């Protein structure tokens, strides 16, 4: 009877240890995977706070905005690519993007000190 009890307890502890090991592996995998939504939102926030990028957005210069945000993206995670779209606030951001998992964020840049012509900035991020 004692031997059976010891074997039963050992089996239970085996299941507990296996479950803990599996949980640790899943947690480690999630920690290593970058959160692409956070990266896209960080780039949009950078564009909102940087005066030269804001002015380029309001001027409709998507090339200058794209280059500025690519420089910031390389600082955050060099293994990612991005593209931006600048539209009027009532239109949909639409680009020819690759067939990959794409994460996006957008914001409306309302004005600068000289005029009021709001633009919508859409940032799309994907893994190379």
C-alpha positions in Angstrom: 0.0 0.0 0.0 2.8 2.4 0.8 4.6 1.5 -2.4 1.4 2.2 -4.4 1.0 5.6 -2.7 4.6 6.6 -3.4 4.2 5.6 -7.1 1.0 7.6 -7.3 2.6 10.7 -5.8 5.6 10.3 -8.2 3.2 10.2 -11.2 1.4 13.3 -10.0 4.7 15.2 -9.5 5.8 14.1 -13.0 2.6 15.6 -14.6 3.1 18.8 -12.6 6.8 19.2 -13.7 5.9 18.5 -17.3 3.2 21.1 -17.2 5.5 23.7 -15.6 8.2 23.0 -18.2 5.8 23.5 -21.1 4.5 26.7 -19.5 8.1 28.0 -19.2 8.8 27.2 -22.9 5.7 29.1 -24.1 6.4 32.1 -21.9 10.0 32.2 -23.3 8.8 32.1 -26.9 6.3 34.9 -26.3 9.0 37.0 -24.6 11.4 36.6 -27.6 8.7 37.4 -30.2 8.6 41.2 -30.8 5.2 42.8 -30.4 4.7 44.3 -33.9 1.6 46.3 -32.8 3.7 48.1 -30.2 6.4 48.8 -32.8 3.9 50.3 -35.2 2.4 52.4 -32.5 5.8 53.6 -31.4 6.6 54.7 -34.9 3.3 56.6 -35.2 3.9 58.2 -31.8 7.4 59.2 -33.0 5.8 60.8 -36.1 3.3 62.7 -33.9 6.0 64.2 -31.7 8.7 65.0 -34.2 8.1 68.4 -35.8 9.9 67.8 -39.0 8.0 64.5 -39.6 4.7 66.2 -38.8 5.4 68.9 -41.3 6.4 66.3 -44.0 3.1 64.5 -43.3 1.1 67.7 -43.6 2.9 68.5 -46.9 2.0 65.0 -48.2 5.7 64.0 -48.6 5.4 60.2 -47.9 8.9 59.6 -49.1 10.5 61.8 -46.5 8.2 60.3 -43.8 9.0 56.8 -44.9 12.8 57.4 -44.7 12.5 59.1 -41.3 10.5 56.2 -39.9 12.8 53.6 -41.4 15.7 55.2 -39.5 13.7 54.8 -36.3 12.7 51.3 -37.1 16.3 50.2 -37.6 17.0 51.5 -34.1 14.1 49.5 -32.7 14.4 46.2 -34.7 16.5 46.0 -37.9 14.8 42.8 -39.0 11.6 44.6 -39.9 10.3 46.6 -42.9 7.7 49.3 -43.2 5.7 51.4 -45.5 3.6 54.5 -44.9 0.6 56.0 -46.5 -0.5 59.6 -46.1 -4.2 60.3 -47.0 -6.9 62.7 -46.3 -8.8 61.8 -43.1 -11.9 60.4 -44.9 -10.0 58.0 -47.2 -8.7 54.5 -46.6 -5.0 53.8 -46.3 -4.2 51.4 -49.2 -0.8 50.2 -50.4 0.5 47.3 -52.4 2.0 45.3 -49.5 3.7 41.9 -49.5 1.8 38.7 -48.8 3.0 38.5 -45.1 1.7 39.2 -41.7 1.4 43.0 -41.7 0.7 45.1 -38.6 -0.6 48.6 -38.8 -1.2 51.7 -36.8 -2.6 55.0 -37.8 -3.1 58.5 -36.5 -4.5 61.8 -37.7 -2.1 64.7 -37.8 -4.3 67.7 -37.6 -2.3 70.9 -38.1 0.8 73.0 -37.8 1.0 76.6 -36.9 0.3 77.9 -40.5 -2.7 75.9 -41.8 -5.4 73.3 -40.9 -5.4 70.5 -43.4 -5.6 67.2 -41.4 -3.9 64.1 -42.8 -4.1 60.5 -41.8 -0.8 58.7 -41.4 -0.9 54.9 -41.7 2.2 52.9 -40.8 2.5 49.2 -41.8 5.2 47.0 -40.4 6.2 43.4 -41.3 9.0 41.0 -40.8 11.6 40.6 -43.7 
